[in-house]
Every structure is written in structure tokens, then in C-alpha cells.
Amino acid sequence: MKKVLKMACIAILCLAATACGNGSNGGNGGNGAAGGTTRPSDAAAASAAPENTASANDKLIVYTNANSDGRGEWLIAEAGKAGFDIELVGAGGADLTNRLIAEKNNPTADVVYGLNNMLYENLKKENILARYVPKWAGEVEEGLSDPEGYYHALVKQAILLGYNPEAFTPETAPKDWTELYQNDAYKGKYEAPTLLGQMTPRLVVAGILTRYTDPSGDLGISEEGWNAVRQLYDNGVPAVEGEDFYANLASGKTPLGAVVSGTLAKKEDQYKVKAGIVSPEIGVPVIVEQAAIVNGTKKQATAERFVDWLGSAEVQGAFAAQFKAMPANKQAAEQADPAIKALYSTLKTQPLDWAFLADHIDQWVEKIELQIMK
């Protein structure tokens, strides 16, 4: 009797295991449970899985201040090859920041790239950015991206003081921005940073003002610092909206002014003039273009895939080779042009308190536009 009972129990257990196995296979494969009918939850999972793993890329609206000099056209073409349909909306970095804040409750953009960490700090404070850590984050030079994961470094850009080599030699050129307004030899020969809706002019001003920080001064700056900026504008030639400064440098109209390392090679080739570069003892402002996803986008999955693609070593390396840029991605930096590597090897980075700048730059611009630029 014991033997019979034992064999019966074994048979029952085998039947139960077989039933469970059939049910499991039916759920995973969407072929139905043991009873031969498909459960609603299994059907939903089966139909959702292909969509989640191979969903189509939505069209993305991408805000950027880094689309000039063919960079925007290049990115659109390369993104298209990778399966992305993007529309670039270009403007100055400060203008884009203000636009994103204005659109906070009804965002238009899905992704924003090209702005620097100072502007991204303002966007982060306003809850404009969605936290996302791309696949290539670990390949970026340490300390360049947001440690909290809201924005990530793409390209390093140095703001340089350049000069026409036919107008000045390394001996006669200024050695620092401060000499432009302190030495009469340069009066009326440099472009003053008047287009303060753009980031480059803002950083030129910030590079001067931050030498005169004073907690008791107006907007954190001593009177000596504000007097220096007044002289900067009084003795320079105002920039004109729509004019290419490098064209004026090459022609000799304004042979001194700000140039950006990332566009320098293209400008030199375009105008057949190789600018001389000033290397101030204090250093030069070096900003980092970053990429981020806009909080509230309805195309989060596509935006994440796009950012993963955009900052990858492959894409940034190709971009560096095409535009002679200096990538933040260490693997991509190996593909940078030897000339741009050599340039960065000679440059010293000016120490800047980015948090201080982020807190004060808009107030400085307002004061300059209302009280100094008349």
C-alpha cells in the first residue's frame, strides 16, 4: 500500500509541474495558458514588447547655440543617417535659456545642446532639465559634466583674444584683454562685446569683471571693475548684429577681438587669414558645451536615444575631425586635429567661479546695457 501511495503522489506532482510549465510558456510566448485561452495581461505584454524595444524615433525639436559655420547642417545629415529626424532651433545661448524658461509649463524643445554649464545651472534651478545619464557619461573628462546627471559635456571651447597678424605682431599685440582699453594703441581697433544676448560676449565681460570681485561692491564687483568695463566699451567698436567679426579681423576693420577655438580653423580657412592668439597670464575662459533633455518632453525615449548617439565617441570623434573641435569625451579627443591639440596645450584656463557667474551674469548684463552702453 505504501508503494502504491508513493507512486500516486509522484504521478500527481509530475502532472502539476507539467501544467505550470505550460502556463509559463504560454505567458512568455503569448500562446495562451493551460486552458487554451490567452490571458489579457499576457496579450498586452506580448504586443507592448516589440514596441518598447524597437519603437520608431519621433521627430525632435532641438535647441542649440552651436549650429553655425556648417555644424548644424552636419548634425542634421549625420542624425538622419542614424535614423533621427531633428529640427534645429538656433539662437544665442542666453536667448535660448530665457526661451526655455518662458516655455517651462509648455515645452517646445525636446533636447538642448551647446549651452555651457553656467546656463545649464540656471535651467536646472528652474526645473527645466530632465535627469538622464547617457551611456557615454563615463568616457567624459572628470569634472566637466553635472555631477547630478542633468547635463553632460560634449565640446570644450576656449574664448580667445585674436588679432590680425598684418596689423600686429606677437610683440606689438596686447598681452591681455585689459590692455585693449588701457593702451591708446588699441583704441578703436577692437570689437567691443556689445551683443550680450550671446554667450561669447558675456564671457569676455565676465573674464574682466571677475578680477574685481567685492562682496560689498555693486552686484559683487568693485567700482574699479565697473570702471574697467566702462573703458572697455568706450574705447572699442560696437559689434554689429549679423556681421561676422572674423571678416572684420581679416579686413583690418577691427583687427582685434574675441574668437572661439571651435570655429577658429574654419574662419582661418574661409578668410585666408590665420589669427594671432593672445595667451594672457591669467588664462582664458574655457567653457564646455553640454547636452540635456528638456523636462516634460513627450518624446523621452527618442530624446534619450538621440543624446546617447550625440555624445558617443564615434559621433564626437567625427565632429572633432570635421570641425577641429576639442571633445570632452576622452576617446573622441584622440581623433582631434593635431593643431587643436597643440593650441590647447599652450592655453591656460582662467579660474572662474561658475556658480557666482550664474547668479550674477544677468544682473551684470542689465547694468551694462542700461548704464554703460549708451
C-alpha positions in Angstrom: 0.0 0.0 0.0 2.8 2.4 0.8 4.4 1.8 -2.5 1.2 2.5 -4.4 0.6 5.7 -2.5 4.1 6.8 -3.2 3.8 6.2 -6.9 0.4 8.0 -7.0 2.0 11.1 -5.3 4.8 11.1 -7.8 2.4 11.0 -10.7 0.3 13.9 -9.3 3.5 16.0 -8.8 4.6 15.4 -12.4 1.2 16.4 -13.8 1.3 19.7 -11.7 4.8 20.5 -12.9 3.7 20.0 -16.5 0.7 22.2 -16.1 2.8 25.0 -14.5 5.4 24.7 -17.3 2.7 25.0 -20.0 1.3 28.1 -18.2 4.6 29.8 -18.0 5.4 29.2 -21.7 2.1 30.5 -22.7 2.6 33.7 -20.7 6.1 34.4 -22.1 5.3 33.5 -25.6 1.8 34.9 -25.8 0.4 31.5 -26.9 -2.1 31.0 -24.1 -2.3 29.4 -20.7 -3.1 25.8 -19.9 -6.8 26.2 -20.6 -6.0 27.2 -24.2 -7.3 30.9 -23.8 -4.9 33.9 -23.9 -5.0 36.0 -20.7 -5.4 39.8 -21.3 -2.3 40.6 -19.3 -0.2 38.2 -21.4 -1.6 39.7 -24.7 -0.8 43.2 -23.6 2.8 42.3 -22.6 3.3 40.5 -25.9 2.1 43.4 -28.0 3.9 46.0 -26.0 7.3 44.3 -26.0 8.2 44.9 -29.7 7.1 48.5 -29.5 9.2 49.2 -26.4 12.3 47.5 -27.8 12.1 48.8 -31.4 9.9 51.9 -31.3 10.3 54.4 -34.1 12.1 57.7 -33.5 9.8 60.7 -33.1 10.8 64.0 -34.7 12.8 66.0 -32.2 12.9 69.8 -31.7 16.5 70.6 -30.7 17.5 74.0 -29.3 21.2 74.9 -29.8 23.6 77.8 -29.9 26.2 75.6 -31.7 24.7 75.3 -35.2 26.7 78.0 -37.1 29.5 77.5 -39.6 28.0 74.3 -41.1 27.8 72.5 -37.7 24.0 72.4 -37.8 23.8 71.1 -41.3 26.4 68.4 -40.5 24.5 67.3 -37.4 21.1 67.1 -39.2 22.7 65.0 -42.0 24.5 62.6 -39.6 21.5 62.3 -37.4 19.4 61.4 -40.4 21.8 58.6 -41.3 21.4 57.3 -37.8 17.6 57.3 -38.1 16.8 60.6 -36.3 14.6 63.4 -37.7 15.6 66.6 -35.9 14.7 70.2 -36.3 17.3 72.6 -35.0 16.2 75.9 -33.5 19.3 78.2 -33.2 19.9 81.3 -31.1 22.4 82.8 -28.7 22.9 80.8 -25.5 21.4 83.4 -23.2 18.4 83.9 -25.5 17.8 80.1 -25.6 18.0 79.9 -21.9 15.4 82.6 -21.5 13.2 81.0 -24.1 13.3 77.6 -22.3 12.4 79.2 -19.0 9.5 81.1 -20.7 8.3 77.7 -22.2 8.7 75.9 -18.9 5.0 75.0 -18.5 4.5 74.0 -22.1 7.9 73.0 -23.5 8.6 73.1 -27.2 12.1 71.7 -27.2 12.9 68.0 -26.6 16.7 68.4 -26.3 19.1 71.3 -25.8 22.8 71.2 -26.5 25.6 73.6 -26.9 25.0 75.8 -23.9 27.6 75.9 -21.2 27.4 74.7 -17.6 26.6 78.3 -16.3 23.4 78.4 -18.3 22.5 74.8 -17.5 22.8 75.6 -13.8 20.1 78.3 -14.4 18.0 75.8 -16.2 18.4 73.2 -13.5 17.3 75.7 -10.9 14.2 76.3 -12.9 13.5 72.5 -13.2 13.8 72.8 -17.0 16.0 69.7 -17.3 15.2 66.0 -17.0 17.8 63.9 -15.3 19.3 61.4 -17.6 22.8 59.8 -17.6 23.8 58.8 -21.2 25.7 55.6 -22.0 28.9 57.6 -22.7 28.9 59.5 -19.4 31.9 57.6 -18.1 34.0 58.4 -21.1 33.9 62.2 -20.4 36.8 64.0 -18.7 36.1 64.1 -15.0 34.6 67.3 -13.6 33.1 68.6 -16.8 29.5 67.2 -16.6 26.8 67.9 -14.0 27.5 65.5 -11.0 23.8 65.2 -10.5 23.3 63.9 -14.1 21.2 66.7 -15.6 23.6 67.8 -18.3 26.7 66.2 -19.9 29.8 67.6 -21.6 30.3 67.4 -25.3 32.9 70.0 -26.5 35.4 72.3 -24.8 35.5 75.9 -26.2 38.2 78.5 -25.3 37.3 82.1 -25.7 40.4 83.7 -27.2 41.6 87.2 -28.0 42.7 87.1 -31.6 44.4 89.6 -33.8 45.2 90.2 -37.5 48.9 89.3 -38.0 49.3 92.1 -40.6 48.2 94.7 -38.1 50.1 93.4 -35.1 52.9 91.0 -34.3 53.3 88.9 -31.1 55.4 91.7 -29.7 53.0 94.6 -30.5 49.8 92.7 -29.9 48.1 93.1 -26.4 49.0 90.6 -23.8 45.6 90.6 -22.1 42.1 92.0 -22.6 42.8 94.7 -20.1 45.4 96.2 -22.4 42.8 96.9 -25.0 41.3 99.8 -23.1 44.4 100.7 -21.1 46.7 101.3 -24.1 45.8 104.0 -26.7 47.5 102.0 -29.4 44.4 99.7 -29.4 41.7 102.3 -29.1 39.1 101.9 -31.9 40.8 98.8 -33.2 38.9 96.1 -31.3 35.4 94.9 -31.3 33.6 95.6 -28.0 31.4 92.8 -26.7 28.1 94.6 -27.1 25.9 91.6 -28.3 25.2 90.4 -24.8 22.4 88.1 -25.8 25.2 85.8 -26.9 27.4 83.8 -24.6 30.9 84.7 -26.0 30.5 88.5 -25.3 29.1 87.7 -21.9 32.2 85.6 -21.1 34.6 88.3 -22.3 32.9 90.7 -19.9 32.8 88.1 -17.1 36.5 87.4 -17.6 37.2 91.0 -16.8 34.7 91.6 -14.0 35.6 88.5 -12.0 39.0 90.0 -11.5 37.4 92.7 -9.3 35.0 90.7 -7.1 34.0 92.6 -4.0 31.2 91.3 -1.6 30.4 94.9 -0.7 30.5 96.2 -4.3 27.7 96.7 -6.7 26.5 93.3 -7.8 29.5 91.8 -6.2 32.0 93.9 -8.2 34.2 96.8 -7.0 33.9 100.2 -8.6 37.3 99.7 -10.1 35.9 96.7 -12.0 32.9 98.7 -13.3 35.2 101.5 -14.4 37.3 98.9 -16.3 34.2 97.7 -18.2 33.2 101.3 -19.0 36.6 101.8 -20.6 36.2 98.6 -22.5 33.1 99.9 -24.2 34.2 103.5 -24.5 37.4 102.6 -26.4 36.1 99.8 -28.6 34.0 99.5 -31.8 30.5 98.2 -31.1 29.7 94.8 -32.6 27.0 94.8 -35.3 24.3 92.2 -35.3 24.7 89.9 -38.3 28.3 90.9 -39.1 31.0 88.2 -38.9 33.7 89.5 -36.6 36.4 87.4 -38.3 35.6 89.1 -41.6 36.4 92.4 -39.9 39.5 91.0 -38.3 40.7 89.7 -41.7 39.9 93.0 -43.5 41.6 95.1 -40.7 38.3 97.0 -39.9 38.6 95.7 -36.3 41.8 93.7 -36.2 41.3 92.7 -32.5 38.5 90.8 -30.8 37.1 87.6 -29.5 37.4 84.3 -31.4 36.2 80.9 -30.3 38.5 77.9 -30.5 36.0 75.6 -32.1 35.4 77.8 -35.1 38.9 79.2 -35.5 40.2 76.8 -38.1 37.1 77.2 -40.3 37.4 81.0 -40.1 41.0 81.0 -41.0 40.4 78.8 -44.0 37.4 80.9 -45.1 39.1 84.3 -44.9 42.7 83.1 -45.6 44.0 84.9 -42.5 45.5 83.0 -39.6 44.8 84.9 -36.5 47.4 85.5 -33.9 46.3 84.3 -30.4 46.9 86.1 -27.2 47.6 83.9 -24.1 47.0 86.0 -21.0 49.0 85.1 -17.9 45.7 84.9 -16.0 44.4 82.4 -18.6 41.4 82.3 -21.0 37.8 81.4 -20.2 37.2 77.8 -21.2 33.6 76.8 -21.4 32.1 73.3 -22.1 29.2 72.8 -24.4 26.7 70.3 -22.8 23.7 68.3 -23.8 20.5 67.7 -21.9 16.9 66.5 -22.2 14.1 69.0 -21.6 11.9 68.2 -18.7 8.3 67.5 -19.9 9.2 66.3 -23.4 6.6 63.9 -24.8 9.4 62.1 -26.7 11.5 61.0 -23.8 12.6 57.6 -25.3 13.7 59.2 -28.6 15.4 62.0 -26.8 17.4 59.5 -24.7 18.5 57.6 -27.8 19.5 60.8 -29.5 21.6 62.0 -26.6 23.2 58.6 -26.4 24.1 58.9 -30.1 25.1 62.6 -30.0 27.8 62.3 -27.2 29.2 59.0 -28.3 32.9 58.7 -29.0 32.1 57.8 -32.6 30.0 60.9 -33.3 32.1 63.3 -31.2 35.3 62.0 -32.8 33.8 62.6 -36.3 32.7 66.0 -35.3 36.1 66.9 -33.9 37.8 65.7 -37.1 35.3 67.7 -39.3 35.3 71.0 -37.3 38.6 70.8 -35.5 36.9 70.8 -32.1 38.2 69.5 -28.8 35.8 66.9 -27.4 35.1 66.3 -23.8 34.9 62.6 -24.5 38.4 61.3 -23.9 38.1 58.6 -26.5 36.8 61.1 -29.1 39.6 63.6 -28.2 42.1 61.1 -29.6 40.7 61.9 -33.0 41.0 65.7 -32.6 43.1 67.6 -35.1 46.8 67.9 -34.1 46.6 71.7 -34.5 43.8 72.0 -32.0 45.5 69.7 -29.6 48.6 71.9 -29.9 46.5 75.0 -29.3 45.0 73.6 -26.1 48.5 72.5 -24.9 49.5 76.2 -24.9 46.4 77.6 -23.2 45.9 78.2 -19.5 42.4 78.1 -18.2 41.3 81.2 -16.4 39.8 80.3 -13.0 36.1 81.2 -12.9 33.5 80.6 -10.2 30.7 79.4 -12.4 28.1 79.4 -9.6 29.0 83.0 -8.9 28.7 83.8 -12.6 25.3 82.0 -12.9 24.0 84.1 -10.0 25.2 87.5 -11.3 25.6 87.4 -15.1 22.0 88.6 -15.9 22.3 91.5 -13.5 25.6 92.5 -14.9 24.2 92.4 -18.4 21.3 94.6 -17.4 23.5 97.1 -15.7 25.9 97.3 -18.7 23.0 97.7 -21.2 21.2 100.3 -19.2 24.0 102.3 -17.6 27.2 101.7 -19.5 26.4 101.1 -23.2 24.8 104.3 -24.2 
